[in-house]
Amino acid sequence: MKLHPLVGHEPVRRSLARAFAEGVLPSALLIHGARGVGKQRLALWIAQLHVCERPDGGPCDTCRSCRMALSLEHPDVHWYFPLPRPKKAGAEQLADALEEARHEALAEVREQPLRSGTLDEVRGLYVGTVRNMRSRAHMRPTMASGPVFIVGDAELLVPQEASQEAANALLKLLEEPPGAARVILTSSEPGALLPTVRSRTVPLRLGRLSDGEVAHFLERLAGVDAGLARWAASLAQGSPGRALGFLPDGDEPGALEALRQRAFELIAAAIDDDRSRMHACALGFPPAGARKLLDLFVFLEEWLRDLAAVAVGSEERILNRDAVARLRASAVPGVIATEGAPDAFDAVARARELARGNVNPQLVVSGLLRELRGALRPAEAMAGTRP
């Protein structure tokens, strides 16, 4: 199978194709934007533009080089992305193990091009990966004028093994790209990259798609029913990759839908009259793997935002449009204090930092729920109830 067509972003593509035709397309780009909006797919489109034999306003899609790029088999297009650290691989074997894992992951993408961006494992871009890139960059290109390197989710270069070694190794490649080598980084959190990495790339912000474009993507490319496509698009916030995560997986809810519902359970537990519900909720998490909480906290912030919007009568601004009734039932005047919303968001930010530090998830969630309760039900604390 080949990659699915790039959806939307026509003005950006026209600008990139014009810059390429005029010979002014930067050799180091940083494509940033919301998760799942198509950053890595656009990066692959740019790589295809570089290797295309007959580019005219974009890749031709028909020449041999284009066909190979679309099937992820072009020898001069190299796509790297975060992977779980290979087990039982020592420092000397890590680079080889990571390269083997990358090829296995690429084979899975060929078999299933439409994939949600949800991470079910702790992943990273390790220094061994960057060393593989640098080694390949000094090889003679096979078909194109130079190699093109794509690094997806580049922000994960920094928090690996509590060092910045991988990011510093990438910096050397950006400073001295051999020959006609090109590097394209993508990131949902560009602020997490080293300033020195950001300063050596030209930023390109990729915006969100309309709900209609996302729904059309789901119907045309994923074969989704129109009603289901509209529902997923309404939650996707302009992100096709995010929309895929809401689609059912057989009889089970999609990975993102399961996270969304669990995030609401956290809110409900924090404001419930029965305080024991908070403890039960915290104990429902495993004692390890705190970084898996990061996606959950994104949904938690969205629910907090919606809860505040309903409480002040701005229902037209909510993100979870299918949950108005539940939000109304939770935003009880006199019980839930909308003025506590800033403190609630601060609590989530603190929990996120603890999760990134890999603190016990049960402790992270337990502390978070206590803080949320104190922020959203301050009258209870003022009455002398123990937090």
C-alpha positions in Angstrom: 0.0 0.0 0.0 1.0 3.6 -0.4 0.6 6.7 1.7 -2.9 8.3 1.8 -3.2 11.5 -0.1 -2.3 14.7 1.7 -5.6 16.4 2.7 -6.0 20.2 2.8 -3.3 22.8 3.4 -3.4 23.9 -0.3 -2.1 27.4 0.3 0.9 26.1 2.2 1.6 23.5 -0.5 1.5 26.2 -3.2 3.9 28.4 -1.3 6.3 25.5 -0.7 6.2 24.4 -4.4 6.8 27.9 -5.5 9.8 28.3 -3.2 11.2 24.9 -4.4 10.8 26.0 -8.1 12.6 29.2 -7.3 15.4 27.4 -5.5 14.8 29.2 -2.1 13.2 26.4 -0.1 15.2 26.2 3.2 17.3 23.1 3.7 16.2 22.8 7.4 12.5 23.3 8.2 10.5 23.0 11.4 6.8 22.2 10.7 4.8 22.8 13.9 1.1 22.7 14.7 -1.5 20.7 16.6 -1.1 17.0 16.9 -2.6 15.1 14.0 -3.1 18.0 11.5 -0.8 16.4 8.9 2.7 17.7 9.8 4.5 14.4 9.0 2.4 13.8 5.9 3.3 17.3 4.7 7.0 16.6 5.4 6.8 13.4 3.3 5.1 15.5 0.6 8.1 17.9 0.7 10.5 15.0 0.5 8.6 13.7 -2.5 8.9 17.1 -4.1 12.7 17.0 -3.7 13.0 13.6 -5.3 10.3 13.9 -8.0 11.6 13.6 -11.6 9.0 16.0 -13.1 7.9 18.5 -10.3 5.4 21.0 -11.6 3.5 22.9 -8.8 4.1 19.8 -6.6 5.2 16.2 -7.0 3.9 14.5 -10.1 2.9 11.3 -8.2 3.5 9.2 -11.3 7.3 9.0 -11.8 9.4 6.2 -10.4 10.8 8.3 -7.6 7.3 9.5 -6.6 5.9 6.0 -6.5 8.8 4.9 -4.4 8.4 7.8 -2.0 4.7 7.2 -1.6 5.4 3.5 -0.8 8.1 4.6 1.7 10.7 2.8 -0.3 12.8 5.6 -1.8 16.4 5.1 -0.8 17.0 8.8 -0.3 14.0 9.6 1.8 14.5 8.7 5.5 11.7 9.0 8.0 12.5 8.8 11.7 10.0 9.0 14.6 9.8 8.2 18.3 10.0 4.5 19.2 10.0 2.5 22.4 13.5 1.8 23.6 14.5 -1.7 22.4 14.6 -4.1 25.3 17.9 -5.9 26.1 19.9 -3.6 23.8 23.0 -2.2 25.4 24.6 1.1 24.5 26.7 -0.5 21.7 23.8 -2.4 20.1 21.2 0.4 20.6 21.7 2.2 17.2 21.3 -1.1 15.3 18.3 -2.2 17.4 16.6 1.2 16.8 17.2 1.0 13.0 15.7 -2.5 12.9 12.7 -1.3 15.0 12.2 1.7 12.6 12.0 -0.6 9.5 9.5 -2.7 11.3 7.4 0.3 12.1 7.6 1.5 8.5 6.4 -1.9 7.3 3.4 -1.4 9.6 2.7 2.0 8.2 2.7 0.5 4.7 0.1 -2.0 5.7 -2.0 0.5 7.6 -1.4 4.1 6.4 -4.3 5.6 8.3 -3.3 5.5 12.0 -4.2 7.6 15.0 -1.4 9.5 16.7 -2.1 8.2 20.2 0.9 6.7 22.0 0.3 3.5 23.9 3.9 3.2 25.0 6.6 5.5 26.2 8.6 6.5 23.2 11.6 8.6 22.4 14.1 9.8 19.8 17.3 8.4 21.2 20.8 9.4 20.5 21.3 6.2 18.6 18.7 7.3 16.2 20.4 10.6 15.5 23.7 8.8 15.0 22.1 6.6 12.4 20.9 9.8 10.7 24.3 11.4 10.7 25.9 8.3 9.4 23.4 8.0 6.5 23.8 11.7 5.7 27.4 11.2 4.8 26.6 8.4 2.3 26.3 9.2 -1.4 22.7 9.6 -2.5 21.3 6.8 -4.6 18.8 8.5 -6.9 18.2 12.1 -5.8 20.6 15.0 -5.6 20.7 14.6 -1.8 19.0 12.7 1.1 16.0 14.1 2.9 15.6 13.4 6.6 12.2 13.7 8.3 12.1 13.7 12.1 8.6 13.4 13.5 7.7 14.6 17.0 11.1 16.1 17.4 10.3 17.5 20.8 10.9 14.0 22.1 14.6 14.5 21.4 15.0 16.4 24.7 13.4 14.4 27.5 15.3 11.1 26.9 17.4 9.7 29.6 17.3 13.1 31.4 19.8 14.5 28.9 19.9 16.6 25.8 22.5 14.4 24.0 20.1 13.4 21.2 19.1 17.0 20.5 22.8 18.1 20.6 23.7 15.4 18.1 20.9 16.6 15.8 22.2 20.1 16.2 25.5 19.1 14.6 23.7 17.7 11.6 21.7 20.9 11.2 24.8 23.1 11.5 26.8 21.1 8.9 24.5 19.2 6.6 26.7 17.3 4.1 26.2 18.0 0.4 22.6 18.6 -0.6 21.1 16.9 2.5 17.7 18.3 3.7 16.2 18.0 7.2 12.6 18.5 8.1 11.5 18.4 11.8 7.9 18.2 12.9 6.7 19.1 16.4 3.5 19.6 18.3 5.5 21.3 21.1 8.2 23.4 19.4 8.9 25.2 22.6 10.3 21.9 24.0 13.1 21.9 21.5 16.4 23.3 22.3 16.6 27.0 21.3 19.7 26.2 19.3 17.8 23.6 17.3 14.9 26.0 16.7 17.3 28.8 15.6 18.8 26.6 12.9 15.5 25.8 11.3 12.9 27.9 9.4 9.5 27.5 11.2 6.4 26.7 9.2 3.1 26.6 11.2 0.5 24.2 9.9 -3.1 25.2 10.8 -6.1 23.1 11.5 -8.6 21.9 8.9 -12.3 22.7 8.8 -14.7 20.1 10.3 -16.0 19.6 6.7 -12.5 18.7 5.5 -11.9 16.3 8.3 -15.3 14.6 7.8 -14.6 14.3 4.1 -11.2 12.8 4.9 -12.9 10.2 7.1 -15.6 9.3 4.6 -13.4 9.2 1.5 -10.2 7.7 2.8 -11.2 5.8 5.9 -14.6 4.6 4.6 -16.5 5.9 7.6 -20.2 6.4 7.7 -21.2 10.1 7.2 -22.9 10.4 10.6 -19.9 8.9 12.4 -17.5 11.0 10.4 -19.3 14.2 11.4 -19.3 13.2 15.1 -15.5 12.4 15.0 -14.8 15.6 13.1 -16.7 17.7 15.6 -14.3 16.4 18.3 -11.1 16.5 16.2 -10.5 20.3 16.4 -9.4 20.3 12.8 -7.0 17.3 13.1 -7.6 14.3 10.8 -5.1 12.2 12.9 -7.1 13.0 16.1 -10.4 12.2 14.4 -9.1 8.7 13.6 -8.6 8.1 17.3 -12.3 8.6 18.1 -13.5 6.0 15.6 -14.6 2.7 17.2 -12.2 -0.2 17.2 -14.6 -3.1 16.6 -16.9 -3.2 19.5 -14.6 -1.0 21.6 -14.4 2.8 21.7 -11.5 4.3 19.9 -8.3 5.0 21.8 -8.9 8.8 22.0 -12.6 8.3 22.9 -11.7 6.0 25.8 -9.2 8.7 27.0 -11.8 11.4 26.6 -14.3 9.5 28.7 -11.8 8.6 31.4 -10.8 12.3 31.6 -14.4 13.2 32.3 -14.5 10.5 35.0 -11.6 12.4 36.7 -13.6 15.6 36.7 -16.7 13.8 38.0 -14.7 12.1 40.8 -13.1 15.4 41.9 -16.5 17.2 42.3 -18.6 14.3 43.6 -20.1 14.5 47.0 -18.6 11.1 47.8 -15.0 11.8 48.4 -14.1 8.1 48.3 -14.7 8.2 44.6 -11.4 10.2 44.1 -9.4 7.4 45.9 -11.0 4.7 43.9 -10.3 6.6 40.7 -6.6 7.1 41.5 -6.2 3.4 42.4 -7.6 2.5 39.0 -4.3 3.6 37.4 -1.2 1.4 37.3 1.7 2.1 39.6 4.1 2.8 36.7 4.2 4.4 33.3 3.2 8.0 34.2 4.1 9.4 30.9 1.1 7.7 29.4 -1.0 10.2 31.4 0.1 13.1 29.1 -2.6 12.5 26.5 -5.2 12.0 29.2 -4.4 15.5 30.7 -5.0 17.1 27.3 -8.6 15.9 27.5 -8.9 16.8 31.1 -8.0 20.4 30.2 -10.7 20.4 27.5 -13.3 19.2 29.9 -12.3 21.9 32.4 -12.6 24.5 29.7 -16.1 23.2 28.7 -17.3 23.0 32.3 -16.4 26.7 32.8 -18.0 27.7 29.5 -21.3 26.0 30.5 -21.2 27.5 34.0 -21.0 31.0 32.5 -23.6 30.4 29.8 -21.3 30.1 26.8 -22.3 26.7 25.6 -21.7 27.6 22.0 -17.9 27.6 22.8 -17.6 24.1 24.2 -15.4 21.5 22.5 -17.2 18.4 23.6 -20.4 19.2 21.7 -22.0 15.8 22.3 -21.8 16.3 26.1 -23.8 19.4 26.8 -26.3 17.6 29.1 -23.5 16.0 31.2 -21.7 19.3 31.5 -24.9 21.1 32.6 -25.5 18.5 35.2 -21.9 18.9 36.5 -21.8 22.7 36.5 -24.1 23.1 39.5 -24.4 26.8 40.5 -23.3 27.4 44.1 -21.3 24.1 44.1 -18.9 24.4 41.2 -16.9 27.7 41.3 -16.0 28.9 37.9 -13.5 31.3 39.4 -11.5 28.3 40.4 -10.8 27.3 36.8 -7.3 29.0 36.6 -6.3 27.0 39.8 -7.6 23.9 38.2 -5.5 24.4 35.1 -2.5 25.1 37.2 -3.1 21.8 39.0 -3.1 19.9 35.7 0.1 21.6 34.7 1.8 20.5 37.9 0.5 16.9 37.4 1.8 17.0 33.8 5.3 17.9 35.0 5.2 15.0 37.6 4.1 12.6 34.9 7.0 13.7 32.7 9.2 12.9 35.6 7.7 9.4 35.7 6.3 9.8 39.2 3.9 7.0 40.3 0.7 7.5 38.3 -1.5 6.7 41.3 0.2 9.4 43.4 0.0 11.9 40.5 -3.7 11.3 39.9 -4.5 11.3 43.7 -2.8 14.6 44.2 -4.4 16.1 41.1 -7.9 15.1 42.1 -7.4 16.7 45.5 -6.2 19.9 43.9 -9.1 20.0 41.4 -11.6 19.5 44.2 -10.0 22.4 46.2 -10.2 24.6 43.0 -13.7 23.7 41.9 -15.4 23.3 45.3 -13.7 26.0 47.5 -16.8 26.5 49.6 -16.2 23.0 51.0 -12.7 23.9 52.1 -13.8 27.2 53.5 -16.4 25.3 55.6 -13.6 23.4 57.3 -13.8 20.2 55.4 -10.5 18.4 55.1 -9.0 18.7 51.5 
